Each structure stands twice: as C-alpha cells, then as structure tokens.
Amino acid sequence: METIIAVLPYLMQGLKVTLYIFFFSIIFGFLIGLVTALMRLTHIKPLNWISKAFVDVIRGTPFIVQLFFIYFGLNSLEFISLDRTVAGILTVAVNAGAYFSEIIRAGIQSIDKGQMEAARSLGLTQSQTMRSIVLPQAFRRMLPTITNQSIISFKDTSLLSIIGIADIVQRGKIQASATFMHFEIWLTVGIIYFVIIYLLSLLSSFIERRFVLR
C-alpha cells in the first residue's frame, strides 16, 4: 500500500498527459468529422469519393496500424518530423474523426428535409440553413453518440505508450518493472481508467437527459 501511495503522483503525471492528448484529439477529431461529413453530403462527386474513402480506410484498419503509419511511416519521409505527442494526437483525432463523420452525417440526415426546403423558401442560403437550422438540431441528437465515441477514443489512448509517450500506461510499465508490483500497479492504473470513463459515462447520461430527452 505504501508503494502505491508513493508512485501515485508519478502515475497522475501520466494521467495529465493522457487527458491532454485526449482533449485535443477530440476537438480536432470532431472538426475532421464535421468537414468529412459535409463533404460526404455535398453534391460534388470528388468530395464524396474522398470523404467516403477516408472513412472506409480508417474504419477498416486497426488503430495500432494507423499509429505506426503516422509515427514511423510519415517520420521516415525526409520532409516530415512528428513529435511523439503530436503523432499520438493526430492518430487519435484521425481515427475518431472517421467515426464522428458517420455520426454527424446520420444526425444531419435525420432532420426532416422539409425544414431545409422551408428555410430556402424564406431566402436563406444552403450554408445559412445548415448552420442556423439543421446543425443545431442534429447536434442535440448526436450528443450521446459523440460522447460514447469519445469514451472509446479515450480507451484508445492507452495504446500510445507503444511509441514511448509518457502517459499513464507507459508510467505504469516503468513502475511495475521497477517495483515488481505488477498486480498492484496495474490494478491502480485500471481503477484510474475506470473512474475517468465512469465520469464520462455520467456526463453522457446527463447530456442525454438535459439536451436530448427534453
């Protein structure tokens, strides 16, 4: 017990790194998903193909392969040099973005097309209609699913220790090897992950009650 208390601050430093990566990954991932979803819904065929190919490739390949491609593959090119943390954020963001894209697209398509036609008849442009009428309604419907996908992305950050990012998993490996207390260290790491994911689940339930089921 004393050893766990002694290493807990060290593990919490790793948790800060994990949360930092998660925070920026979700922001960038949502932006990637939004842009890709709008590309998929446009009438411009090349943009449709690009967005569909992006989603199919990301959803059809393992996260670990994407991580290795971005960190080792891209860094093998002479004109690219990605820091571990940047590569980690980029990988999680791209992966989450592909799933966010489908969530956002489904949310937009769930809005009655009559609202779009009514807005256009009032003189609003397509972009104004999308921004002011469709997206706000669709976003309310998307919130629970987006939160659930964010939880999955948070779990995915545990794989980033493979490329040497000093997150909570990497720090857990170091402490477990140094103290030989594998059971206690990994139990502690598991509890920390459980608490964060449980809080995110509570947030998802609150969002659903507050904004969706009203």
C-alpha positions in Angstrom: 0.0 0.0 0.0 2.8 2.4 0.9 4.4 1.8 -2.5 1.2 2.5 -4.4 0.8 5.8 -2.4 4.4 6.6 -3.3 4.0 6.0 -7.0 0.5 7.6 -7.3 1.8 11.1 -8.0 4.0 9.7 -10.8 1.0 7.9 -12.3 -1.1 11.1 -12.0 1.5 13.0 -14.1 1.0 10.3 -16.8 -2.8 10.9 -16.5 -2.3 14.5 -17.2 -0.5 13.6 -20.5 -3.3 11.2 -21.3 -6.0 13.8 -20.7 -4.1 16.4 -22.6 -3.9 14.1 -25.7 -7.5 13.1 -25.3 -8.7 16.7 -25.1 -7.0 18.0 -28.2 -7.7 14.7 -30.1 -11.5 15.0 -29.5 -11.5 18.7 -30.6 -9.6 18.0 -33.8 -11.4 14.7 -34.4 -14.8 16.5 -34.3 -13.6 19.1 -36.7 -12.3 16.4 -39.1 -15.6 14.5 -38.7 -17.7 17.6 -39.4 -15.7 18.6 -42.5 -15.8 15.0 -43.8 -19.5 14.6 -43.1 -20.3 17.8 -45.0 -18.1 16.6 -47.9 -20.0 13.3 -47.9 -23.3 15.2 -48.1 -22.3 17.6 -50.9 -23.3 17.1 -54.5 -19.7 17.4 -55.6 -18.7 13.9 -56.5 -14.9 14.1 -56.0 -15.5 15.3 -52.4 -18.0 12.5 -51.9 -15.4 9.9 -53.0 -12.6 11.4 -50.9 -14.7 11.5 -47.7 -16.0 8.0 -48.3 -12.5 6.6 -49.0 -11.2 8.3 -45.8 -13.9 6.9 -43.6 -13.6 3.4 -45.2 -9.9 3.3 -44.8 -9.8 4.5 -41.2 -12.7 2.3 -40.1 -11.3 -0.7 -42.0 -7.8 -0.7 -40.5 -6.7 -1.3 -36.8 -5.8 1.7 -34.7 -2.3 0.4 -34.0 -1.6 0.2 -37.7 -2.7 3.9 -38.1 -0.4 4.8 -35.2 2.6 3.1 -36.7 1.9 4.6 -40.1 1.7 8.1 -38.8 4.6 8.0 -36.4 7.0 5.6 -38.1 5.8 5.8 -41.7 5.4 9.6 -42.0 8.5 10.2 -40.0 10.5 8.1 -42.4 9.9 10.8 -45.0 12.7 13.5 -45.2 10.3 16.5 -45.0 8.2 15.3 -42.0 9.3 15.2 -38.4 6.5 14.4 -35.9 6.9 14.6 -32.2 5.5 11.6 -30.3 2.8 13.6 -28.7 1.8 15.2 -31.9 1.7 11.9 -33.7 -0.5 10.5 -30.8 -2.9 13.4 -31.0 -3.1 13.1 -34.8 -3.7 9.4 -34.8 -6.5 9.6 -32.2 -8.0 12.6 -34.0 -8.0 11.0 -37.4 -9.4 7.7 -36.0 -12.1 9.5 -34.0 -12.8 11.8 -37.0 -13.8 8.9 -39.2 -16.4 7.7 -36.7 -17.6 11.2 -35.8 -18.1 11.7 -39.6 -20.7 9.0 -39.8 -22.3 10.1 -36.6 -22.6 13.7 -37.8 -23.8 12.6 -41.3 -26.5 10.4 -39.7 -27.6 13.3 -37.4 -27.9 15.7 -40.3 -29.8 13.2 -42.4 -32.2 12.6 -39.5 -33.5 16.2 -39.8 -36.7 16.5 -41.9 -35.9 17.7 -45.4 -38.9 19.9 -45.2 -37.1 22.2 -42.9 -34.4 22.7 -45.4 -36.9 23.5 -48.1 -38.8 25.9 -45.9 -35.7 27.8 -45.0 -34.6 28.0 -48.6 -38.1 29.4 -49.5 -37.5 32.1 -46.9 -34.4 33.2 -48.7 -31.7 31.5 -46.6 -28.8 30.1 -48.5 -27.8 26.4 -48.1 -24.9 27.2 -45.8 -27.1 29.5 -43.7 -29.8 26.9 -43.4 -27.2 24.2 -42.4 -25.5 26.5 -39.9 -28.6 28.0 -38.3 -31.3 25.4 -38.5 -30.0 21.9 -39.4 -26.8 21.6 -37.4 -28.2 22.8 -34.0 -31.0 20.3 -34.2 -28.7 17.5 -35.4 -26.1 18.2 -32.8 -28.6 17.6 -30.0 -29.4 14.2 -31.4 -25.7 13.4 -31.9 -24.5 14.3 -28.4 -24.9 11.0 -26.7 -23.3 9.0 -29.5 -20.5 11.5 -29.8 -19.9 11.2 -26.1 -19.8 7.4 -26.4 -17.4 7.5 -29.2 -15.2 9.9 -27.2 -15.1 7.3 -24.4 -13.8 4.7 -27.0 -11.2 7.2 -28.1 -10.1 7.7 -24.5 -9.5 4.0 -24.2 -7.6 4.1 -27.5 -5.1 6.5 -25.9 -3.8 3.6 -23.8 -2.1 2.2 -27.0 0.0 5.4 -27.4 2.6 4.1 -24.9 3.8 1.8 -27.7 5.6 4.8 -29.3 7.0 6.0 -26.0 4.6 8.6 -24.9 4.9 9.1 -21.1 1.2 8.6 -20.5 -0.3 6.7 -17.5 0.2 3.3 -19.2 3.9 4.0 -20.0 4.5 5.2 -16.5 2.7 2.1 -15.2 5.0 -0.1 -17.2 8.0 1.7 -15.7 6.8 1.4 -12.1 5.8 -2.2 -12.5 9.2 -3.1 -13.8 11.0 -1.1 -11.1 9.0 -2.4 -8.1 7.9 -5.8 -9.4 4.5 -5.0 -8.0 2.6 -5.8 -11.3 -0.7 -6.6 -9.7 -0.9 -3.5 -7.5 0.4 -1.1 -10.2 -1.9 -2.3 -13.0 -4.8 -2.5 -10.6 -4.2 1.1 -9.8 -4.0 2.1 -13.4 -7.2 0.2 -14.2 -9.0 1.9 -11.4 -7.9 5.3 -12.6 -9.1 4.5 -16.2 -12.4 3.2 -14.7 -13.0 6.4 -12.7 -12.4 8.6 -15.8 -14.6 6.5 -18.1 -17.3 6.3 -15.4 -17.3 10.1 -15.1 -17.5 10.4 -18.9 -20.5 7.9 -18.9 -22.2 10.0 -16.3 -21.6 13.1 -18.5 -23.1 11.2 -21.4 -26.2 10.4 -19.3 -26.5 14.0 -18.1 -26.2 15.3 -21.7 -28.9 12.9 -22.9 -31.3 13.9 -20.1 -30.6 17.7 -20.4 -30.4 18.2 -24.1 -31.9 15.3 -25.9 -34.9 14.0 -23.9 -36.3 17.4 -23.1 
